[in-house]
Amino acid sequence: MKKKGKNTILARSGLQSDPVFGAVVPPVFLSTTYTFDGYDGKREHDYTRISNPTRELLAQALAELDGGAGAVVTASGMSALVLALQLLRQGDTVLVSHDCFGGTFRVGSSYTEKGLYTVVFVDMNDEAALREAFTLRPKMLIAETPSNPLLRIVDIEKIVSLCKVNDCLSVIDNTFLSPVQQRPLDFGADIVWYSTTKYINGHSDVVGGALVARDKEVYEELLWWAGNLGLTGSPFDAYLTLRGMRTMDVRIRRQSHNAQQIAAMLDAHPAVGKVYYPGLPAHPGHALATRQQDGFGSVLSFDLKGSTQNVMALVERLSCFSLAESLGGVESLVCHPATMTHRAMTEEARAKAGITDQLVRLSVGIEDADDLIGDLREALE
Ligand SMILES: *Cc1c(COP(=O)(O)O)cnc(C)c1O
């Protein structure tokens, strides 16, 4: 059968899977336990920590969207990271993007401090630094592209090929774009990592995560560990996420369209310094993003001119952007990374990653672009 398009997968995955009533929308199976079909008669599911019909439907949809052998759905994005790390042995070296998500930085540095793994933070665009990092014989590389909050773009194909010659597993955090705008497995990556909390669920009401593996063996090992350790996501969360995901492409197209217009406005505004959005031709990753991505996403950051006082005034004046962490929902959010999402980073690490105290991050929603732009203009003035 011809491979289906992503919108067909999104709209139809798992439909009509109810054999009892013929429900069009798959029901949610909350039961923790499943009967055996007589003595020694284990059915497809026995206990929800290990496997669950509803969670399985979400996993199948995610695997199909990314073109992987299988997906494992976890309780959060962070538990998906912990799951990926189960593929390693104690003492192994892991390379991680130096400007990664704050939680990833916290896990990486705490595990290193504890002596579990040696996590080395590297600028994935600095070829010399990357080559030197590979002399440490890392077993896993975790890259985030676009990065948070500066939207740096990393060449997935390039780092994956470096991983391949160095016998190192490649994991790409694809949370910022979702499978709708970027498919890392197509560039040879081993694992795609998601916080489904963001664009995949898209409604800011479920925390969840997932890993999609290219190879069956890796998928099976991840699935085994997820069930073993109880990292798997709840069935109800899976139900909601699958429901939210149906409109993912439509949402993301509109959000990106809004983000592009906002970025252009900010770029021309006298109160704004640098604007970080890959959709702007002047962004250093613009050409690469055009090649590697199918759209530029809907998170953008900018440096506000002036003092911390001005940042405070701006974020408190906005009425169409809620002052909150997270991203990827239908509603627009504004965030001050230095005091919010990236607070856990040391000042030194923040400076190294280029996150100033004047930096403001926007997660653009599906509201009317005119309202969002008007709100920003007013607050900037
Ligand atoms: C939110 C996020 C995570 C962590 O996911 P949770 O669902 O909050 O546990 C990881 N990576 C990125 C890029 C994120 O935005």
PDBQT file of the ligand as one rigid body, heavy atoms in Angstrom, charges set to zero:
ROOT
HETATM    1  C1  LIG A 401       9.420  20.686  27.312  1.00  0.00    +0.000 C 
HETATM    2  C2  LIG A 401      10.623  20.145  26.688  1.00  0.00    +0.000 A 
HETATM    3  C3  LIG A 401      11.241  18.977  27.163  1.00  0.00    +0.000 A 
HETATM    4  C4  LIG A 401      10.754  18.258  28.407  1.00  0.00    +0.000 C 
HETATM    5  O1  LIG A 401       9.467  17.770  28.295  1.00  0.00    +0.000 OA
HETATM    6  P1  LIG A 401       8.391  17.650  29.503  1.00  0.00    +0.000 P 
HETATM    7  O2  LIG A 401       7.199  17.139  28.800  1.00  0.00    +0.000 OA
HETATM    8  O3  LIG A 401       8.230  18.992  30.109  1.00  0.00    +0.000 OA
HETATM    9  O4  LIG A 401       8.944  16.670  30.479  1.00  0.00    +0.000 OA
HETATM   10  C5  LIG A 401      12.349  18.526  26.491  1.00  0.00    +0.000 A 
HETATM   11  N1  LIG A 401      12.844  19.175  25.414  1.00  0.00    +0.000 NA
HETATM   12  C6  LIG A 401      12.292  20.295  24.939  1.00  0.00    +0.000 A 
HETATM   13  C7  LIG A 401      12.886  20.968  23.750  1.00  0.00    +0.000 C 
HETATM   14  C8  LIG A 401      11.170  20.830  25.558  1.00  0.00    +0.000 A 
HETATM   15  O5  LIG A 401      10.636  21.956  25.084  1.00  0.00    +0.000 OA
ENDROOT
TORSDOF 0
